[in-house]
Amino acid sequence: MARRRNGRIRRSVRGTAVTAAAVAALTASQPPVPAAHPSPAAGRAAAPKASVSGDGPYLTELPPLRTPGPSAGTGSPAPSPLLPAARRGGIPVTALEAYRRADAALALSHPRCRLSWQLLAAIGQVESGHARGGRVTADGTAAPPILGPRLDGAGFARITDTDGGAYDGDTVYDRAVGPMQFIPSTWAAWGADGNGDGREDPNNIHDAALAAGRYLCAGGRNLSDPADLNRAILGYNRSEAYLRTVLAWFAYFRGGHFAIPDSPAGQAAPESARPKPSRTASGEPERAGGEGGARPSSAPAPTPEAEPSKPPRKRETAEPEPETSAPDRLDVPDRIGGLLPGPTATPPAGDGDPASGDAPVLRLP
């Protein structure tokens, strides 16, 4: 009896040993399992795409008040205390031509978009005051070139050089360029030849207006839909204040408009078109120029150390998709908080040939 029990114990021990050996062999044949490490991207949000303008500064001036029609027998509107009546709220003739030309082109290439030239005019006003009141050459090129501040992270986005200084003359950081203020990397994706000269130049208002329209219409947007409209404008500058300012000018131009003569073009030397607002302790930009917000700086920016290394080029890249995240709905108003009361101011009647920047203006339908 004891002999049988001892035999069973020996067989049990022998079986356990064989099992242990088999397990050890199987374990030894497998590669070591690495310790679990989180993915480098885990817990880190994707970097947002740069906006068209790099979220740089913009003109915060709101549209002028609508004034009553001309007084009987005078044939002229009431003068503005801030600017001559003939220029306040008007659109320089070359800028207006560029906006309308871009609108017509996009009506053919993007019929669903329903872009209106008044939206391009609103953005052109807010971005550069229509190329500083139409300071352009005969072919529509801003003279002097329009450059925003260096996007070096000091108060604005930090965007290191992407174009070798080809468009902005800066080989360290990017700067927004031209009447519609495209940063070089965005221009590389959306640039266009709006005047048919075979070049894509962000400082040319015809090229810049068409490029801006292409961006606004991309992704199948329908700009008659307020949600798509808001999304497109915020793609230019991710600021609710910017959105409200553009919408105010959009409503103003939809309510009536008139053309004014271009301002005399300057020398083709780099100059900053827009100020870099000084910052208060709270981090908010100070409002310059009293009522109406920031104005373009009269002081030129430092001359870039390097000349552009390559001319504007023809497009070869496919059209990219814009950002698609939608903000809260903000409808385009017909009247902005009482800013636009009454009928559209009517320019003085004349022969249609303006004699000076402050004299008769072109009457447009």
Phi, psi and omega in degrees: 000311179296324181294318180295321181295318179296325178295318178296321180296316181296319179296323180295317180295318181296319180294321179297320180295319179297317179299316180297320180294320180295318179298318180297321181294317179297318180297318182293336183278350182265145176290153180295142179275122181291152177294144182291129176236141178293148176299145179304331182272350184295136177074007181237121181288148178295142180295134181291149177290149178292145175284174181302315185263001184074018181056037179281187181289162179209167181281123186265001180298135178269165181299155177290160176293143172290137178250158177299164179298173182302141177293148183302127176087348183264323179070018181217147179284163177297136183288152176273140178289346184257320182223152175305144185301327185289342183251337187292117179081359179276167181242124178304144190300321181291321177296317180298318177299319180295317181296316181291323179295318178295319178301314181295320180295318183284337174297332177273317185276332181226066186298331181289338187295321181059042175293143173243145182298335179298330176291317176298321178295321179296316179292319178298324176294313184288325183283321186211011184061042182055056180057050178056049178074026177084034177277078185227159176280181183299331180268005176092013180271129181300131180221110003285166178303151182258120180233133172281180179291161176297132179270075186254012179088356181270084180095340179226185180298155175255110181232108180288161188306134178238352186236009182062024181078011185298321183256325186251358179070012182240121182262007179249309179233157175277159174221147175291144190231139166088178183300330180255007171053063173271134168284152187305320182293326178286322177297324179301330181270327191242355183307152184213160175255097186271345182245008173070025180265006178083007180235153174242100188240115181295342178273357177266126187291331177291315178296315184293321180295318179294320178297318178297318178297320178298318179295313183298327184271349188293162177074019179073023181292148173241104188285359170279349175270118183305325180295316177294322179299311180299317181299318181294316181294318179293338173293338178282318181203117187280071181216128178295326177295321176297315179302313181296321181294315178297317180296326178296316178291325178300312179297322180297312181290329176291334181278355181144154183202164171209155182266148176234159179295151172296150172284156178300134178288148178265197178281149181279066177233143183304139179204145180281129180275332188231147182282156168264104187302140174291152186251136176275177180298333181279354180088000179270143179291141176285144179274118182262155173078015178069216183298133179109351173086201187292146176241159176299142181288143176272349181269133179289152176287160177304140179295128180300147181288332183239139174285152176308137187269350179207150182281164173304147189235167176283151182283138175230348184271155178285153181291123181280171177266136176282172176294148186243359181292135186255136174278179174298148182298133175221103186290152173284120183276156171277333175224132185259098173051037180081003181287335188240055181283158169074182182285168179292136175296137183256128177295158180297146179288146180190197182270004177085004180246095182296139181265334181205174182295338184244014183253202183306152184241164178283128177275126181240153179290000000 
